[in-house]
Amino acid sequence: MTDLLPFRALRYDPARVNVSEVLAPVYDVVAPEDRSRLWDSHPHAAVKLELTRDAAEEATTDYHDVAERLAEWEAEGVLVRDEAPALYVLRQRFEAPDGRQLARLGFFAALQVEDYANRVVRPHEKTLAGPKADRLKILTATGTNLSSVFMLYEDRDQKLEAVLETALEGDGVVTATDTAGVVNELAVLRDPGAIAEVCRFMAPRPVVIADGHHRYETALGFHASDGRPGSNRLLAYFANAYAEGSLLLPIHRLVREAAPPSDEQWAALESGGWTLTRVASAAPEQMHEVLKTSLEPLAGRYAFAADDGSGTLRVFSKAAGAELSVRVIHDEVLGGVFGLDEAALREGAVAFPKSTIQVARDLARGKGTVAIYLNPLTADDVFQVTEAGETLPQKSTYFAPKLPTGLLFRPLEADPGS
């Protein structure tokens, strides 16, 4: 069962700090060149609790300076510990790439860590040893969950929404705009009946890790080796995968150095059942609209669009089978057309920019030779793959918006009811 408990969060005091000014992107999306800027943005910037100022310092730091900083900020009253355990409801208002104004509703709780073999918490991608070693150092030093793992659950009828909304109707909602322009509204759910209802609803439902595989596996290893009170749980955020505001975006591919395929090489795909349509390409800022009319209508088929910078977009599609589109494209396009195997992908032969505009800009700036645009996976795709105990190819999903660091932290302690 998915075992959740309320917890006592450590949070910025909004009377002392403008929370919008201290929020930071989640640590693994902060570019090395942005660290100093974020560090200098505010004396109490949350990035100072997650990352070294210089990426080169990570290899040698033990993060005890972060532990000291946490204690200092709490002693100063900049960070304040809530007196009673609670769940924390978060509504994020944002603009989708297509211009829609959306809101995602979710909540934070202390999640019992479970081995993947128990099928309660399910991964959708594989992890690397390096990031886990770094996160283990900071967890050991601080004894605090400094950023949240992002979990998806299934609630097609949106039964929890009304319960969570009650917290946002009361006083004390903290509103903060993060560096991505997302408006975050954080409220405390203290009502014992409402908390019990949320926990009962979630108990029989497995959850899928959307973001934070390295942090989750670090917590598992930490609990097994350290065993201090509270290490059996971690800070987790839960969102309904089937709500309109749970946006699942594609992660496109940018082939870095391989030469653009010839017409003959592309024609090999057509002999394998793919059909080809050519459309005019566009400037990066208009590429989303081009894909909306040429690629999105093919969502029920295996489909991708290839841009080699020639001014023409090649849109390929074929009838879909049981396999996921992203896997077929990895095998037949990146592998078959470009000759890139898994080793080449691990070594960086393909880049994964986080937006359509960024892919198009990087291509125009010569950072790659061919852009491969994809349609997004669906929530059903993700749940079906994880239900089968499988993982997705590297960088298959982008769940938007990201959770900023700094909304709340969870010091390890024996949570009530553990």
C-alpha positions in Angstrom: 0.0 0.0 0.0 1.0 3.6 -0.5 1.7 4.7 3.0 1.4 8.5 3.6 1.6 10.6 6.7 1.4 14.3 7.5 4.7 15.9 8.6 6.0 19.1 10.2 7.5 21.2 7.3 10.3 23.6 7.6 9.4 26.7 5.6 10.5 30.2 4.8 8.7 32.8 7.0 6.9 35.0 4.5 7.0 37.8 7.0 10.8 37.7 6.8 11.4 36.6 3.2 9.7 37.2 -0.1 9.4 33.6 -1.1 9.3 34.4 -4.8 12.8 35.8 -4.5 14.4 32.7 -2.9 12.8 29.8 -5.0 15.2 27.9 -7.3 14.7 25.4 -10.1 15.0 21.8 -9.0 18.7 21.1 -8.6 19.1 18.8 -11.7 17.9 21.4 -14.2 20.2 24.2 -13.0 22.8 24.8 -15.7 26.4 25.1 -14.3 26.7 28.6 -15.7 23.5 29.7 -13.8 24.7 28.7 -10.3 26.5 31.9 -9.4 23.6 34.0 -10.6 21.2 32.1 -8.5 23.5 32.2 -5.5 23.8 36.0 -5.8 20.1 36.5 -6.3 19.3 36.6 -2.5 21.1 36.1 0.8 18.7 33.2 1.6 18.4 31.7 -1.9 17.2 28.1 -1.7 19.8 27.1 -4.2 22.4 27.5 -1.4 20.7 24.5 0.3 21.0 22.3 -2.8 24.1 23.0 -4.8 27.6 24.2 -4.5 28.3 27.6 -6.1 30.7 26.0 -8.6 29.8 22.6 -10.1 33.5 21.6 -9.8 33.2 21.7 -6.0 30.7 18.9 -5.9 33.3 16.2 -6.1 35.0 17.2 -2.9 32.3 18.8 -0.7 30.7 17.0 2.2 27.8 19.5 2.4 28.4 20.3 6.1 28.3 24.0 5.2 24.7 23.4 4.0 23.8 21.8 7.4 25.3 24.8 9.1 23.4 27.2 6.8 20.1 25.4 7.6 20.7 25.6 11.3 21.7 29.3 11.0 18.6 30.3 9.0 16.3 28.5 11.4 18.0 30.1 14.4 17.5 33.5 12.7 13.8 32.8 12.1 14.2 32.9 8.3 13.1 29.2 8.3 10.3 28.2 10.7 9.2 24.7 11.7 5.4 24.1 11.7 4.1 23.1 15.1 1.8 20.3 14.0 1.9 17.7 11.3 0.0 18.5 8.1 -0.3 17.8 4.5 0.6 20.7 2.2 -1.6 21.5 -0.9 0.0 23.1 -3.9 -1.8 24.7 -6.8 0.5 25.8 -9.7 -0.9 28.2 -12.3 1.0 28.3 -15.6 0.8 28.8 -19.3 1.1 25.7 -21.5 3.2 25.9 -24.7 0.0 26.2 -26.7 -1.1 29.3 -24.7 -3.7 27.6 -22.5 -3.9 28.8 -18.9 -3.7 25.7 -16.7 -3.6 24.9 -13.0 -2.2 21.7 -11.5 -3.4 20.7 -8.0 -1.3 18.3 -5.8 -0.1 17.8 -2.3 3.0 17.0 -0.3 3.2 14.2 2.2 5.8 12.0 4.0 5.9 8.8 1.9 7.0 5.4 3.3 10.0 4.3 1.0 9.5 0.9 -0.6 11.7 -1.3 -2.7 10.6 -1.3 -6.3 10.1 -5.0 -6.1 7.0 -4.3 -3.9 5.4 -2.6 -6.8 4.0 0.2 -4.6 6.4 2.9 -6.0 7.2 2.4 -9.6 10.0 3.9 -11.6 9.8 4.8 -15.3 13.5 5.4 -16.0 16.9 4.1 -15.0 19.3 6.0 -12.8 23.1 6.8 -12.7 25.4 6.2 -9.8 27.0 9.7 -9.8 23.9 11.8 -9.0 22.9 9.3 -6.2 26.3 9.6 -4.6 26.0 13.4 -4.5 22.5 13.3 -3.1 23.5 10.8 -0.5 26.2 13.2 0.8 23.8 16.1 1.2 21.1 13.9 2.8 23.6 12.5 5.3 25.0 15.9 6.2 21.7 17.7 6.6 19.3 15.0 7.7 16.7 16.9 5.6 14.7 16.3 2.5 15.6 19.5 0.6 13.6 18.9 -2.5 10.6 16.7 -3.2 10.2 13.6 -5.3 7.3 14.1 -7.8 4.8 11.2 -7.9 1.8 10.5 -10.2 -1.3 8.8 -9.1 -4.5 7.7 -10.9 -7.7 9.5 -10.2 -9.7 9.6 -13.4 -12.8 10.9 -11.6 -10.8 13.6 -9.7 -12.3 12.5 -6.4 -9.5 14.1 -4.3 -9.8 17.5 -5.9 -12.6 18.8 -3.7 -10.8 17.7 -0.5 -7.5 19.4 -1.5 -9.3 22.6 -2.6 -10.6 23.1 0.9 -7.1 23.9 2.1 -6.7 26.7 -0.5 -10.0 28.3 0.7 -8.6 29.2 4.1 -6.1 31.8 5.4 -2.4 31.5 5.3 -1.9 30.6 1.7 1.6 31.5 0.6 1.8 32.6 -3.1 5.1 32.7 -4.9 6.2 33.0 -8.5 9.1 30.8 -9.4 11.9 31.4 -12.0 9.8 29.7 -14.7 7.0 32.2 -14.2 4.7 29.6 -12.5 2.5 30.9 -9.7 2.7 28.6 -6.8 0.0 28.7 -4.1 0.9 26.6 -1.0 -1.7 25.9 1.7 -1.7 23.8 4.9 -4.2 21.0 5.2 -4.6 20.4 8.9 -8.1 18.9 9.3 -7.7 15.4 10.6 -10.7 14.1 8.7 -9.5 15.5 5.4 -6.0 14.1 6.0 -7.4 10.7 6.7 -9.5 10.9 3.6 -6.5 11.6 1.4 -4.4 8.9 3.0 -7.3 6.3 2.7 -7.8 7.2 -1.0 -4.1 6.9 -1.8 -3.4 3.6 0.2 -4.5 1.1 -2.5 -3.1 3.0 -5.4 0.5 2.5 -6.6 2.4 5.7 -7.6 4.8 6.3 -10.4 7.9 8.5 -10.1 7.6 11.4 -12.5 10.7 13.2 -11.4 13.2 12.3 -8.7 14.4 8.7 -9.4 17.9 9.5 -8.0 16.5 11.1 -4.9 14.1 8.2 -4.3 16.8 5.6 -4.7 19.1 7.6 -2.5 16.5 7.6 0.2 16.1 3.9 0.0 19.8 3.3 0.3 20.1 5.9 3.1 17.4 4.2 5.2 19.0 0.8 4.7 22.5 2.0 5.8 21.7 4.9 8.2 18.4 4.0 9.8 18.0 7.2 11.8 14.4 8.1 12.8 12.4 9.4 9.9 14.7 7.9 7.2 12.0 5.4 6.3 10.1 8.3 4.7 10.8 11.0 2.3 9.2 14.3 1.1 7.0 13.5 -1.9 4.6 15.5 -4.0 1.6 13.8 -5.5 -0.4 14.9 -8.6 -3.2 13.2 -10.5 -1.8 12.1 -13.8 -5.3 12.4 -15.4 -6.1 16.0 -14.4 -6.0 18.6 -17.2 -3.3 20.5 -15.4 -0.9 17.5 -15.3 0.9 18.4 -18.5 3.0 15.7 -20.1 5.2 17.2 -22.8 7.5 15.5 -25.3 11.2 15.7 -25.0 12.6 16.2 -28.5 15.9 14.9 -29.7 18.8 16.9 -31.3 21.4 14.7 -33.0 24.6 16.4 -32.2 27.3 15.3 -34.7 26.1 12.6 -37.1 25.7 13.8 -40.6 22.1 14.6 -41.9 20.8 11.5 -43.6 20.6 11.5 -47.4 17.4 11.2 -49.3 18.3 7.5 -49.9 18.8 6.9 -46.2 15.4 8.5 -45.4 13.8 6.4 -48.2 14.8 3.3 -46.3 12.2 4.2 -43.7 9.5 4.3 -46.4 10.4 0.8 -47.4 9.7 -0.1 -43.7 6.2 1.1 -43.8 6.7 4.8 -42.9 4.9 7.4 -45.0 6.6 10.8 -45.6 5.1 14.3 -45.9 7.2 17.4 -46.5 6.2 20.7 -45.0 7.9 24.1 -44.7 10.0 24.6 -41.6 9.8 27.8 -39.6 11.7 30.1 -37.2 12.2 28.7 -33.7 9.4 30.8 -32.3 6.9 29.5 -34.8 8.0 25.8 -34.8 5.3 24.9 -32.2 2.6 26.0 -34.6 4.1 24.0 -37.5 4.2 20.9 -35.3 0.6 21.5 -34.1 -0.7 21.2 -37.6 1.7 18.6 -39.1 2.7 16.3 -36.2 0.0 16.5 -33.5 -2.8 15.1 -35.7 -0.7 12.0 -36.1 -0.8 11.2 -32.3 -2.6 7.9 -32.9 0.3 6.7 -35.1 4.0 6.3 -34.7 5.2 9.7 -35.9 8.1 12.2 -35.8 9.3 15.2 -37.7 12.9 15.6 -38.8 14.5 19.0 -39.4 18.0 19.2 -41.0 18.0 22.9 -41.3 17.3 22.9 -45.0 14.0 24.7 -44.7 11.9 21.5 -45.1 10.5 19.4 -42.3 10.1 15.7 -43.1 7.1 14.3 -41.2 7.1 10.5 -41.0 4.3 8.3 -39.7 3.1 4.7 -39.8 0.4 2.6 -38.2 1.0 2.1 -34.5 1.4 -1.3 -32.9 1.7 -2.4 -29.2 5.2 -0.8 -28.7 5.6 2.8 -27.6 6.3 5.3 -30.3 9.4 6.6 -28.5 10.9 3.1 -28.5 10.2 2.6 -32.2 11.8 5.9 -33.1 14.8 5.1 -31.0 15.3 1.8 -32.7 14.3 2.6 -36.3 15.4 6.2 -36.6 18.2 7.0 -34.1 19.5 3.4 -34.5 18.5 2.4 -38.0 18.9 5.7 -39.9 21.7 7.4 -37.8 23.4 4.3 -36.6 23.5 5.4 -33.0 23.5 2.6 -30.5 22.8 2.8 -26.7 26.5 3.4 -26.0 26.5 6.4 -28.3 23.4 7.8 -26.6 25.0 7.4 -23.2 28.1 9.2 -24.5 26.1 12.3 -25.6 25.5 11.7 -29.3 22.0 13.1 -28.8 20.9 16.1 -26.8 17.5 16.5 -25.1 16.6 20.2 -25.0 13.6 20.9 -22.8 11.3 22.8 -25.3 10.5 23.0 -29.0 11.9 26.5 -29.2 15.1 25.4 -27.6 15.6 22.5 -30.0 15.0 24.8 -33.0 17.3 27.4 -31.7 20.1 24.9 -30.9 19.7 23.5 -34.4 19.9 27.0 -36.0 23.0 27.8 -33.9 24.8 24.7 -35.1 24.7 22.8 -31.9 23.3 19.8 -33.8 22.7 18.5 -37.3 19.1 17.2 -37.2 16.2 17.9 -34.8 13.8 15.0 -34.2 10.4 16.3 -32.9 8.1 13.8 -31.1 4.5 13.8 -29.9 4.1 13.4 -26.1 3.3 10.1 -24.4 0.0 9.9 -22.5 -0.7 9.1 -18.9 -1.9 5.7 -20.0 1.4 5.0 -21.7 3.3 5.7 -18.5 1.1 3.7 -16.3 1.0 0.7 -18.7 4.7 0.6 -19.0 5.3 0.8 -15.2 2.5 -1.7 -14.5 4.4 -4.1 -16.7 7.6 -3.5 -14.7 9.3 -1.9 -17.6 11.1 1.5 -18.0 11.0 4.0 -20.8 13.9 5.0 -23.1 16.1 7.9 -21.8 14.4 11.2 -21.7 10.9 10.1 -22.8 8.8 12.3 -20.6 8.7 15.9 -19.3 6.2 16.5 -16.7 5.3 20.2 -16.5 5.6 22.4 -14.6 8.6 21.4 -12.5 8.5 21.7 -8.7 10.6 24.6 -7.5 13.0 24.1 -4.6 12.2 26.2 -1.5 8.5 25.9 -1.0 9.1 23.6 2.0 11.6 21.1 3.4 11.2 18.0 5.6 13.7 17.4 8.4 14.0 13.7 9.2 12.2 12.7 12.3 9.9 9.9 13.5 6.6 11.0 12.0 3.5 10.5 14.1 2.1 7.0 13.3 5.3 5.6 11.9 
